[in-house]
Amino acid sequence: MGKVIRMKLAKRIKKLRKKYGYTQERLSQLADIDYKYLQRIEGKNPPNIKIDTLEKLAKAFNISLSKLLDFEK
């Protein structure tokens, strides 16, 4: 995953998290991912994210994976 895409995804996840009123801690619980990992995902240098993690995040937001990856929104 390229850095530009990782940055767009990080912004998308943070935007959705705030829209849903979730804290990072709450989203990490709902998505069953480590809180520190979520902090890194939303950080200035996001890591590569496995598809399984993306699916967990989409499920936590109750949206499809394709909607999660829609950076234009």
Phi, psi and omega in degrees: 000128180287156183301319181298316180294318179298321179293318178297318179295319178300315179296321180297314181296316179297317179298314179296318180301315179291321178300321181277354179076023180269142166278167176299321180297315180295316180297320179297324177293312182297323182270355181055048174233158182296136180302316180295325178294318178297321176301318178295320179300319181273359185280188184285339179227073185297144178282170169294139183245130178291151179301325179299320179292319177299319178296320178296318179295315179301317180296320179298326177273355182059043177229165178285159177298321180296325178291322177299323183273005179278090185287347183283349183271000000 
